[in-house]
Amino acid sequence: MGIRIREAIGRTLWPADPHLRVLIAVFAVVLASLSAWEPGTFPQASNFTSMALQISDLGVLSLAMTLAMILAGIDLSIVAVANLSSILSALSATKLASAGAADGLTTLVAVLVGLVVGVLAGMGNGVVIGYLRVPPILATLATMTLWGGVATVLTGGVSVPGGSVALEQLGTQAFALVPVPTLILIVCVIAVWLLLNRSPLGVKAYLLGANSRASLFSGVNNGKVTVAVYTVSGLLAGVAGIINMARTNSANPTYGASYILLTILIAVLGGVSVAGGSGRVAGVVLSLVTLQMLSTGLNMILVGSGGSNFFKNFAWGVLLLAVVSASRISYQRFRRGRRVSDTKEPGHPVPEPAAAARESRP
């Protein structure tokens, strides 16, 4: 039993996936470097709590983007859906509060409204993509514009108050130094991991993303899988909208304008293939935390030295190129090692290309 536990811990700390190994190494280097550079501020518990709070809504949106990319698609509408969800939640809560409803009922209705809006918006994306065969980038670009316009009309382009005292309190509370929004993110991470790794829908999503024709010939209903995955993506966007409203006690139609590119960056850095069919939740979480640490640490350094804050974007780009390049090199070495071990195993010769071609002929 002890040996199995040690092996499980070893696989967790140093997994077989070459890309995850690179991400773990980069995470360790960034954490150690920033802690050594800013020893009085960066490695403090209050700073880690602040960073955990900052990644809560962005992390949930990154999970939504990850699901769409595993399906060989993209969801450009997640930020617009999150904003619309938070706005309708805030308006519903404000109306109930003005009518004298209890704060518990107001909070419950606000949360339900936000989640339902996210589910309906995601389902709409899935129907347009899965059954009308509209390319994901065009479909979600259209719905991004649509929901952004609806949110602007509802608010007049300005922020609206949250309207729920309980949500505002939850957005600022923490348990054992872990903010409540971060706990919600952790629940979403576990749920998405279970969906992708322990459910039939996850298997079908990976198969559809890798090869849609093979998926169809395997008996998978590609349209239903697409609708289901984009529905979950919309639900996560609704959760992100509620988190944002709880954190700021307001809803804004223009909040998170740069989050779309950030979620794509986090997913790609985490090892999610832009061609679909591959990607791990663990990689997305590692890339999310690493980018947040890098952003916070660079802000501390630049404020103290008077440097430009735009250096942060430069560092993100360098990090992405470095991780992708290192992962590619590591993967090639891994494959060469596998080929060498296969040739050494008795009874498993590797055929020459010409021989293999002859054997495949009828």
NORKAPE-V914138 format. One record per pair of residues at least 12 apart in sequence whose C-alpha atoms are under 8 Angstrom apart, sorted by the first residue. I is the first residue (numbers start at 1). J is the second residue. If there is no record, write none. Layout:
BEGIN
i;j
I;J
I;J
END
This chain:
BEGIN
i;j
18;327
18;330
18;331
18;334
19;270
19;271
19;283
19;327
19;328
19;330
19;331
20;270
20;271
20;282
20;283
22;323
22;326
22;327
23;270
23;283
23;286
23;287
23;323
24;286
26;290
26;323
27;286
27;290
30;290
30;293
30;294
31;293
34;294
34;297
38;297
38;300
38;301
42;297
45;177
46;177
49;177
49;178
49;179
51;292
51;293
51;296
52;178
52;179
52;182
53;179
53;181
53;182
55;182
55;288
55;289
55;292
56;181
56;182
56;184
56;185
56;240
56;243
57;181
57;185
57;239
57;240
57;241
57;243
57;244
58;240
58;259
58;263
59;185
59;263
59;285
59;288
60;185
60;188
60;189
60;236
60;237
60;239
60;240
61;78
61;79
61;236
61;237
61;240
61;263
62;263
62;264
62;266
62;267
62;284
63;189
63;192
63;233
63;236
63;281
63;284
64;78
64;232
64;233
64;234
64;236
64;237
65;78
65;233
65;263
65;264
65;267
66;264
66;267
66;272
66;279
66;284
67;229
67;230
67;233
68;229
68;230
68;233
69;209
69;272
69;273
69;274
69;275
69;276
70;205
70;206
70;209
70;272
70;273
70;274
70;275
70;276
70;277
70;278
70;279
71;205
71;206
71;208
71;209
71;210
71;226
71;229
71;276
71;277
72;208
72;209
72;210
72;274
72;275
72;276
72;277
73;135
73;136
73;137
73;209
73;274
73;276
74;136
74;137
74;140
75;136
75;137
75;140
75;141
76;137
76;140
76;141
76;144
76;260
77;140
77;141
77;143
77;144
77;145
77;147
78;144
78;233
78;234
78;237
78;260
79;144
79;237
79;255
79;256
79;257
79;259
79;260
80;144
80;145
80;147
80;148
80;253
81;117
81;118
81;121
81;144
81;147
81;148
81;234
81;237
81;238
81;241
82;118
82;237
82;238
82;239
82;240
82;241
82;242
83;148
83;151
83;241
83;251
83;252
83;253
83;254
83;255
84;117
84;147
84;148
84;150
84;151
84;241
84;253
85;113
85;114
85;115
85;117
85;118
85;238
85;241
85;242
86;114
86;238
86;241
86;242
86;244
86;245
86;251
86;252
87;151
87;155
87;160
87;251
87;252
87;253
88;110
88;113
88;114
89;109
89;110
89;111
89;112
89;113
89;114
89;162
89;242
90;110
90;160
90;161
90;162
90;163
90;164
90;245
90;250
90;251
91;160
91;162
91;163
92;106
92;109
92;110
92;113
93;106
93;107
93;109
93;110
93;162
93;163
93;164
94;161
94;162
94;163
94;164
97;163
97;164
103;164
103;165
103;166
104;166
106;164
107;164
107;165
107;166
107;167
110;164
111;242
114;238
114;239
114;241
114;242
115;235
115;238
115;239
116;235
116;238
117;235
117;238
118;231
118;234
118;235
118;236
118;237
118;238
118;239
119;231
119;232
119;234
119;235
119;238
120;231
120;234
121;231
121;234
122;227
122;230
122;231
122;232
122;233
122;234
122;235
123;227
123;228
123;230
123;231
123;234
124;227
124;231
125;139
125;140
125;143
125;227
125;230
125;231
126;223
126;226
126;227
126;228
126;229
126;230
126;231
127;223
127;226
127;227
129;226
129;227
130;222
130;223
130;224
130;226
130;227
131;223
148;253
148;254
151;253
152;253
155;252
155;253
157;252
157;253
157;254
158;252
158;253
159;250
159;251
159;252
159;253
160;250
160;251
160;252
161;249
161;250
161;251
162;245
162;246
162;249
162;250
162;251
163;249
164;249
167;245
167;246
167;249
168;245
168;246
168;247
168;248
168;249
169;246
170;246
171;243
171;246
171;247
171;248
172;246
172;247
181;243
181;247
188;236
189;281
192;281
193;281
201;225
204;220
204;225
205;225
205;226
205;229
205;277
206;276
206;277
206;278
207;277
208;222
208;277
209;275
209;276
209;277
209;278
210;275
210;276
210;277
210;278
211;277
265;320
266;284
266;287
266;288
266;291
267;284
267;287
269;283
269;284
269;287
269;320
269;323
269;324
270;282
270;283
270;284
270;285
270;286
270;287
270;288
271;283
271;284
272;284
291;316
294;312
295;312
298;312
299;312
END
